[in-house]
Amino acid sequence: MGQITVLQAALIAAWVAVVESRIIGYTLSGFLRFTAVGTGFVVGLIMGNVPQAMVIAATIQLVYMGIIAPGGTTPSETVVATAVAVPVALASGMTPEQSIAVAVPVGLLAAYLVSFRFFINSLITHWVDRLAEELNDRGITFASVVLTTIITMVLFFPSVFVAVYYGAPLIDSFLKTIPQSVLHALTVVGGSLPALGIALTLAVIGRRELMVFYLLAYFVSLILKPLNVNALIYAIFGGIAAYIYVILYYKNVFENDTNADYETKNSEDTRRKMDTTISNSDIKVTEKDLKSTWFRWWLTTEVPHSFERLQALAFQWSIMPVLRKLYKNNLNELKEAYKRHLVFFNTQGTWGGAPILGITLSLEEQRARAIAEGKEAPDPNIINATKVGLMGPLAGIGDSVEWSTIMYLLIAIALPWAKSGSAMGALFPLILFPVITYTYGYYFLRLGYRLGRESVNVLLGGEKLKALITGLSTLGLFMMGVLTSSYVSISTPLKWTISGKAFELQAILDKILPGMLPLLTVLLVYWYFTKKGLKVLKVLGWMVVIFFILGWIGIL
């Protein structure tokens, strides 16, 4: 057995503390929290064995496919599960499948730490209220960003350090004492649980009419398995299939592009009017202000997240410099602006938060300019009503497109690299996902500012957006089919002899329908999610019990 040093345990714990603080950016920290491959790569560097760490992380990743964070919480913390399971498995010699037995309970326990973090942050919100009354920008920054980051690190660092440093010896001793039948049962459980993650992804995408692409990819990948076709080629095939489907299904949209003309005309008219108005006043939001606001929001969206206000503190902190600029000559109005943006706010950060930020800045600019010119100013209640009205619809789009589809699509493409021990399995999605989301997030913010509330019609009402979502969903389901055939490992060793002739149950099943057991398992879990809701913990518990028993008694 290898020994995990104090330094290695401390570095791994520090990594988890930073990721869980979410101070490294909305989509970067979100990617690292929801997925295993990024943390597996970092742990591999620290432990000096990147290839094996990537193999273990890829196995764990399959269990957590489909995990997203509606409302900011998840049923399990993937980053903590991976950060503990990978070094413990490396040090104790566990198989990748057996490492899941460590990852799952650790991830579940870590979710309670996240909830405790949100509770503590709720207490901080009342202090920020008092700081807003005083217009204390430095105090607000410390409370909303610095203190909440420190609190999270204090919660996670010691917990993960103890689990990593003392976990390997305990697990190694445990493995030496348990029977071989139990070890086999744990391996069976590990091979079956990827079906849970894949079924969850199918349910989250939620497009039953597109399930034919999942089945198509599953059987095609089974047929082509002897050719060792890589995931990138499958992604290209899936992309072509998605393109053809979208072109045929949305044929009228691409033939009659009236919506795009309408959007362009409105964009140009609105920009022309705003530019004319702004030129008559020194009170204006510049491109530099928009870039700064977007960076501040992307950096801290989930940092001061709390049960009481959720993302409100991050929203207020993000636009705070612009508000001070707009109301610099009217401190009473500035104070009221600070306070109205500290009320409850919660949405998806890129597809929801970005355009809402832009719209809010546009409305605040109009109000500040009207007050400065002695005209009737827009009612501030309109600003809050606009925010509240847009939170839900835009969050639904963001969770579906960004977290459920784009992120897991990139993971699906990269997972075979990770499974083969390549660092590209982590670096490819880890770099690409934040860059893509940051870029279009800033575009959405500018769109919100330029078009005001009309921008929501562009985001919600455009047929081209619906076509894009359909195409991404199609490609996502296609890649899930490929992953099912490759990584859900369920088979039976049962065999018997009749009249001197040997029969193997697995061979009989393969003649009826190749890959029957993995496919039926995924479809059964998917059916349960569609009928009973996303009761992930309940399904996880039943799968562990059922497959452990079937493995223990030798049926699987």
C-alpha positions in Angstrom: 0.0 0.0 0.0 1.2 3.5 -0.8 1.3 6.2 1.8 -0.4 9.6 1.3 1.8 12.3 2.8 0.7 15.2 4.8 1.6 17.6 2.0 -0.4 15.6 -0.6 -3.4 15.5 1.6 -3.1 19.3 2.3 -2.8 20.1 -1.4 -5.8 18.0 -2.3 -7.8 19.5 0.6 -6.8 23.1 -0.5 -7.9 22.3 -4.1 -11.4 21.2 -2.9 -11.7 24.3 -0.6 -11.0 26.6 -3.5 -13.4 24.9 -5.8 -16.1 24.7 -3.2 -15.7 28.4 -2.4 -16.6 29.0 -6.1 -14.4 32.1 -6.2 -12.7 30.9 -9.4 -15.7 31.7 -11.6 -19.2 30.6 -12.1 -18.8 28.1 -15.0 -15.3 27.0 -14.1 -16.1 26.2 -10.4 -19.5 24.7 -11.5 -17.7 22.4 -14.0 -15.3 21.3 -11.3 -18.0 20.7 -8.7 -20.3 18.7 -11.0 -17.7 16.6 -12.7 -14.9 14.2 -11.7 -12.3 14.4 -14.5 -10.9 17.9 -13.6 -10.3 17.0 -10.0 -9.0 13.5 -11.0 -6.4 15.2 -13.1 -5.3 17.5 -10.3 -5.2 14.7 -7.8 -3.1 12.7 -10.3 -0.6 15.5 -10.5 -0.3 15.7 -6.7 -0.1 11.9 -6.3 2.3 11.5 -9.2 0.1 9.1 -11.2 -2.0 11.0 -13.7 -2.9 8.1 -16.0 -4.4 5.9 -13.2 -6.0 8.8 -11.6 -7.8 9.7 -14.8 -9.0 6.1 -15.2 -10.5 6.1 -11.7 -12.0 9.6 -12.2 -13.6 8.6 -15.5 -15.2 5.6 -13.7 -16.5 7.9 -11.0 -17.6 10.5 -13.6 -20.1 8.0 -15.2 -22.0 7.8 -11.9 -22.4 11.6 -11.7 -23.5 12.2 -15.3 -26.5 14.5 -15.2 -25.8 16.1 -11.9 -26.8 19.8 -11.9 -27.5 22.3 -9.2 -31.1 23.8 -9.4 -31.2 26.4 -6.6 -27.5 26.1 -6.0 -27.5 22.7 -4.3 -26.8 19.1 -5.5 -27.6 15.7 -4.0 -23.9 14.9 -3.9 -20.7 16.9 -4.2 -18.8 15.3 -7.0 -15.5 17.2 -6.4 -15.3 16.0 -2.8 -16.2 12.5 -3.8 -13.5 12.4 -6.4 -10.9 14.2 -4.3 -11.2 11.5 -1.6 -11.9 8.4 -3.7 -9.1 8.8 -6.2 -6.1 9.2 -3.8 -7.6 6.5 -1.5 -7.9 4.1 -4.5 -4.4 4.9 -5.7 -2.9 4.4 -2.2 -4.8 1.2 -1.3 -4.8 -0.5 -4.7 -8.5 -0.5 -5.3 -10.0 -1.0 -8.7 -11.7 1.9 -10.4 -15.1 0.2 -9.9 -14.4 -0.4 -6.2 -13.5 3.3 -5.8 -17.1 4.2 -6.4 -17.9 2.6 -3.0 -15.8 5.3 -1.4 -16.9 8.2 -3.7 -20.7 7.8 -3.3 -21.0 8.1 0.5 -18.3 10.8 0.7 -20.1 12.9 -1.9 -23.4 12.5 -0.1 -21.9 13.6 3.3 -20.2 16.6 1.6 -23.6 17.9 0.5 -24.5 18.6 4.1 -21.4 20.8 4.4 -22.7 22.8 1.5 -26.0 23.3 3.2 -24.3 24.4 6.4 -22.3 26.9 4.3 -25.6 28.4 2.9 -26.9 28.7 6.4 -23.9 30.7 7.6 -24.1 32.9 4.5 -27.7 33.7 5.4 -26.4 35.3 8.6 -24.0 37.5 6.6 -26.8 38.9 4.5 -28.2 41.0 7.4 -24.7 42.5 8.0 -24.6 43.4 4.3 -28.0 45.2 4.7 -26.5 47.4 7.3 -23.4 48.1 5.2 -25.6 49.1 2.3 -27.3 51.6 4.6 -23.9 53.1 5.2 -22.9 52.9 1.5 -19.8 51.0 2.7 -18.5 49.5 -0.5 -15.4 48.0 1.0 -17.4 46.5 3.8 -19.9 45.0 1.3 -17.0 43.5 -0.7 -15.4 42.0 2.4 -18.7 40.5 3.7 -20.1 39.3 0.3 -16.9 38.0 -1.3 -13.9 37.7 1.1 -15.6 36.4 4.2 -17.9 34.0 2.5 -14.9 32.5 0.6 -12.9 32.2 3.9 -15.9 30.5 5.6 -16.2 27.9 2.9 -12.5 27.1 2.9 -12.5 26.7 6.7 -15.4 24.3 6.4 -14.0 22.1 3.7 -10.2 22.1 4.1 -10.0 20.1 7.5 -12.8 17.7 6.5 -11.2 16.7 3.2 -7.7 16.6 4.7 -8.7 14.1 7.4 -10.7 12.0 4.9 -7.7 11.8 2.5 -4.9 11.4 4.9 -6.5 8.8 7.2 -8.8 7.3 4.5 -6.3 5.1 2.7 -5.0 3.1 5.7 -8.6 2.5 6.9 -9.8 1.4 3.5 -6.7 -0.8 3.0 -7.3 -2.6 6.3 -11.0 -3.0 5.4 -10.2 -4.6 2.0 -7.9 -7.2 3.6 -10.6 -8.4 5.9 -13.6 -8.8 3.6 -14.3 -11.9 1.5 -13.7 -12.1 -2.2 -17.5 -12.4 -2.8 -18.0 -9.0 -1.3 -15.2 -7.4 -3.3 -16.9 -8.9 -6.4 -20.2 -7.5 -5.4 -18.6 -4.0 -5.0 -17.2 -4.3 -8.5 -20.7 -5.2 -9.8 -22.2 -2.2 -8.1 -19.4 0.0 -9.6 -20.1 -1.3 -13.1 -23.9 -0.7 -12.8 -24.0 2.8 -11.3 -23.0 4.6 -14.5 -26.5 3.6 -15.7 -27.8 6.0 -13.0 -25.8 9.0 -14.3 -26.7 8.3 -17.9 -30.4 7.9 -17.1 -30.3 11.1 -15.1 -28.9 12.9 -18.1 -31.6 11.5 -20.4 -34.3 12.6 -17.9 -32.8 16.1 -17.5 -32.6 16.7 -21.2 -36.2 15.6 -21.2 -37.0 15.1 -24.9 -38.7 11.8 -25.3 -39.3 12.3 -29.0 -35.5 12.4 -29.4 -34.8 9.1 -27.6 -34.6 7.4 -31.0 -31.2 9.0 -31.4 -30.1 7.5 -28.0 -31.1 4.0 -29.2 -29.5 4.6 -32.6 -26.2 5.6 -31.1 -26.3 2.7 -28.6 -26.7 0.0 -31.3 -24.4 1.6 -33.8 -21.6 1.9 -31.3 -22.2 -1.8 -30.3 -21.8 -2.8 -34.0 -18.7 -0.6 -34.5 -17.1 -1.6 -31.2 -14.5 -3.9 -32.9 -13.3 -0.9 -35.0 -12.4 1.1 -31.8 -14.1 4.2 -33.2 -13.2 7.1 -30.8 -15.7 9.5 -29.2 -14.8 12.5 -31.4 -15.8 10.5 -34.5 -19.1 9.6 -32.8 -19.6 13.3 -31.9 -19.2 14.2 -35.6 -21.7 11.5 -36.6 -24.1 12.7 -33.9 -23.6 16.3 -35.0 -24.5 15.4 -38.6 -27.6 13.5 -37.5 -28.7 16.4 -35.3 -28.1 18.9 -38.1 -30.2 16.9 -40.6 -33.0 16.5 -38.0 -33.1 20.2 -37.1 -33.0 21.3 -40.8 -35.9 19.1 -41.6 -37.9 19.8 -38.4 -37.4 23.5 -38.5 -37.5 23.9 -42.3 -39.8 26.9 -42.2 -37.6 28.8 -39.8 -34.6 28.7 -42.1 -36.7 29.4 -45.2 -38.5 32.4 -43.7 -36.1 34.2 -41.5 -38.5 36.9 -40.4 -37.7 36.5 -36.7 -34.0 37.3 -37.3 -34.9 40.4 -39.4 -37.2 41.6 -36.6 -34.6 41.0 -34.0 -31.9 42.9 -36.0 -34.2 45.8 -36.7 -35.2 46.2 -33.1 -31.6 45.9 -32.0 -30.5 48.7 -34.4 -33.5 51.0 -33.6 -33.0 50.6 -29.8 -29.3 51.1 -30.0 -29.8 54.3 -32.2 -32.3 55.7 -29.7 -30.1 54.9 -26.7 -27.0 56.4 -28.3 -28.8 59.6 -29.1 -30.1 59.9 -25.5 -26.8 59.1 -23.9 -25.0 61.7 -25.9 -27.1 64.3 -24.1 -26.0 63.3 -20.6 -22.8 62.4 -18.7 -24.7 59.6 -17.0 -24.1 56.5 -19.1 -23.0 52.9 -18.9 -19.9 52.3 -21.0 -18.6 49.2 -22.6 -16.0 49.1 -19.9 -18.8 49.1 -17.3 -20.5 46.2 -19.0 -17.2 44.2 -19.1 -16.5 44.9 -15.5 -20.0 43.9 -14.4 -19.9 40.7 -16.3 -16.6 39.7 -14.9 -17.7 40.5 -11.3 -20.9 38.5 -11.8 -19.1 35.5 -13.4 -16.5 35.5 -10.7 -18.8 35.6 -7.7 -22.3 34.4 -8.8 -22.4 31.6 -6.2 -19.8 32.8 -3.7 -22.2 34.5 -1.2 -25.0 32.1 -2.0 -27.4 31.7 1.0 -30.7 30.0 1.8 -32.3 33.4 2.5 -31.3 35.5 -0.5 -29.5 33.0 -2.8 -27.6 35.1 -5.4 -28.8 38.6 -4.2 -25.5 39.6 -2.6 -23.5 38.6 -5.8 -26.0 40.6 -8.0 -25.7 43.7 -5.9 -21.9 43.5 -5.7 -21.6 43.0 -9.5 -23.4 46.2 -10.3 -22.3 48.2 -7.3 -19.6 50.2 -9.1 -22.0 51.1 -11.9 -24.7 52.1 -9.4 -22.3 54.4 -7.6 -21.3 56.0 -11.0 -25.0 56.5 -12.0 -26.1 58.0 -8.7 -22.9 59.7 -7.6 -24.7 63.0 -7.1 -27.7 61.6 -5.2 -26.6 59.4 -2.3 -30.2 58.8 -1.1 -31.0 57.2 -4.5 -27.7 55.3 -4.4 -28.7 53.8 -1.0 -32.1 52.8 -2.3 -30.5 51.2 -5.4 -28.2 49.2 -3.2 -31.1 48.0 -1.0 -33.4 47.0 -3.9 -30.7 44.8 -5.4 -30.2 43.0 -2.1 -33.6 41.3 -2.2 -34.1 37.7 -3.1 -32.6 36.8 -6.5 -31.9 33.4 -8.1 -31.4 32.2 -11.7 -29.0 30.4 -14.0 -25.9 32.6 -14.0 -25.2 32.8 -17.8 -28.5 32.5 -19.6 -30.4 34.1 -16.8 -28.1 36.4 -14.8 -26.3 37.9 -17.8 -29.3 39.3 -19.7 -31.0 40.3 -16.5 -27.9 42.3 -15.4 -27.9 44.0 -18.8 -31.6 44.9 -18.5 -31.1 46.1 -15.0 -28.3 48.4 -15.9 -30.4 49.8 -18.8 -33.3 50.5 -16.5 -31.1 52.0 -13.7 -29.4 54.2 -16.3 -32.8 55.5 -17.5 -33.9 56.2 -13.9 -30.6 58.0 -12.9 -30.7 60.1 -16.0 -34.3 61.1 -15.5 -33.6 62.1 -11.9 -30.6 64.1 -12.9 -32.6 66.0 -15.6 -35.5 66.6 -13.3 -37.9 64.4 -15.3 -40.3 61.7 -14.1 -38.2 58.7 -13.3 -39.2 55.1 -14.0 -40.7 53.4 -10.9 -38.0 51.4 -9.1 -40.6 48.6 -8.6 -40.5 48.0 -12.3 -36.8 47.1 -12.0 -37.5 44.5 -9.3 -40.6 43.2 -11.1 -38.6 42.7 -14.3 -35.9 40.8 -12.4 -38.4 38.6 -10.6 -40.4 37.9 -13.8 -37.4 36.8 -15.8 -35.6 34.7 -13.2 -37.5 31.4 -13.8 -37.9 31.2 -17.6 -34.3 32.1 -18.2 -33.1 29.7 -15.5 -34.9 26.9 -17.2 -33.2 27.5 -20.5 -29.8 27.9 -18.8 -30.0 24.7 -16.8 -31.2 22.7 -19.9 -28.7 24.1 -22.4 -25.6 24.9 -20.4 -25.3 22.4 -17.5 -27.4 19.5 -18.8 -26.3 19.5 -22.4 -23.2 21.5 -23.4 -21.2 20.5 -20.3 -22.0 16.8 -20.5 -21.6 16.8 -24.2 -18.0 18.0 -23.8 -17.6 15.4 -21.0 -18.9 12.6 -23.3 -16.5 13.5 -26.0 -13.5 13.6 -23.6 -14.4 10.6 -21.4 -12.8 8.0 -23.6 -9.5 9.9 -23.3 -9.9 10.0 -19.6 -10.7 6.3 -19.5 -7.5 5.5 -21.4 -5.5 7.5 -18.8 -5.0 10.7 -20.9 -4.9 14.1 -19.3 -6.9 15.4 -22.4 -9.9 13.8 -20.8 -9.8 16.6 -18.3 -8.1 19.5 -20.1 -10.4 19.4 -23.2 -13.7 20.2 -21.4 -12.0 22.1 -18.5 -10.7 24.7 -20.9 -13.4 24.8 -23.5 -16.5 24.9 -21.3 -15.6 28.1 -19.3 -14.3 29.9 -22.4 -17.5 29.2 -24.4 -19.8 30.1 -21.6 -17.9 33.2 -20.6 -18.0 34.4 -24.2 -21.7 34.0 -24.9 -22.6 35.1 -21.4 -21.0 38.5 -22.1 -22.9 38.7 -25.3 -26.2 38.0 -23.4 -25.4 40.8 -21.0 -24.7 43.3 -23.8 -27.9 42.1 -25.6 -29.9 42.7 -22.4 -28.4 46.2 -22.0 -28.9 47.2 -25.7 -32.4 45.9 -26.1 -33.7 46.2 -22.6 -36.7 44.0 -21.8 -37.1 43.3 -25.5 -34.0 41.1 -25.3 -36.0 38.4 -23.5 -38.2 38.0 -26.6 -35.0 37.3 -28.5 -33.9 34.7 -26.0 -37.2 33.1 -25.3 -39.2 33.6 -28.4 -36.7 33.0 -31.2 -37.4 29.9 -33.2 -33.7 29.6 -34.0 -32.9 29.3 -30.3 -35.4 26.4 -30.1 -33.7 24.8 -33.1 -30.3 25.2 -31.4 -31.6 23.6 -28.2 -33.2 20.7 -30.2 -29.9 20.2 -32.0 -27.9 20.2 -28.8 -30.3 17.8 -27.1 -30.2 15.4 -30.1 -26.4 15.4 -30.0 -26.4 15.0 -26.2 -28.7 11.9 -26.4 -26.6 10.5 -29.2 -23.5 10.7 -27.0 -25.3 9.1 -24.1 -26.0 6.1 -26.2 -22.4 5.8 -27.0 -21.4 6.0 -23.4 -24.0 3.4 -22.4 -22.6 0.8 -24.8 -19.0 1.5 -23.7 -19.1 2.0 -19.9 -22.2 0.5 -18.3 -20.8 -2.9 -17.4 -23.5 -5.4 -16.5 -23.3 -9.1 -17.4 -24.1 -12.4 -15.9 -21.7 -15.4 -15.4 -24.5 -17.9 -15.0 -24.1 -21.1 -17.0 -25.5 -24.6 -16.9 -25.3 -28.0 -18.6 -28.1 -30.0 -20.2 -27.5 -33.4 -21.7 -23.8 -32.7 -21.7 -24.2 -29.4 -23.5 -23.0 -26.2 -21.8 -25.2 -23.1 -22.0 -24.1 -19.5 -21.0 -26.9 -17.1 -20.2 -24.9 -14.1 -21.3 -24.3 -15.6 -24.7 -28.0 -16.4 -25.1 -28.9 -12.8 -24.2 -26.4 -11.4 -26.7 -28.0 -13.5 -29.5 -31.4 -12.0 -28.6 -30.2 -8.4 -28.2 -26.6 -7.5 -27.7 -26.0 -5.3 -24.7 -29.5 -6.1 -23.3 -28.7 -5.8 -19.6 -27.0 -2.4 -19.7 -29.6 -1.0 -22.0 -32.5 -2.3 -19.9 -31.0 -1.0 -16.7 -30.6 2.6 -18.1 -34.1 2.5 -19.6 -35.7 1.3 -16.4 -34.0 4.0 -14.3 -34.9 6.6 -17.0 -38.6 5.4 -16.9 -38.6 5.7 -13.1 -37.3 9.3 -13.3 -40.0 10.3 -15.8 -42.8 8.7 -13.7 -41.7 9.5 -10.2 -39.4 12.5 -10.5 -35.7 12.9 -10.1 -35.4 11.0 -6.8 -31.7 10.4 -7.3 -30.9 9.3 -3.8 -33.7 6.8 -3.6 -32.7 5.2 -6.9 -29.0 5.2 -5.9 -29.9 3.4 -2.7 -32.0 0.7 -4.4 -29.4 0.2 -7.1 -26.6 -0.3 -4.6 -28.6 -2.8 -2.6 -30.0 -4.8 -5.6 -26.7 -5.0 -7.6 -24.7 -5.8 -4.4 -27.0 -8.7 -3.6 -27.0 -10.0 -7.3 -23.2 -9.8 -7.4 -22.7 -11.4 -4.0 -24.8 -14.4 -4.8 -23.2 -14.8 -8.3 -26.1 -13.9 -10.6 -24.1 -10.9 -11.9 
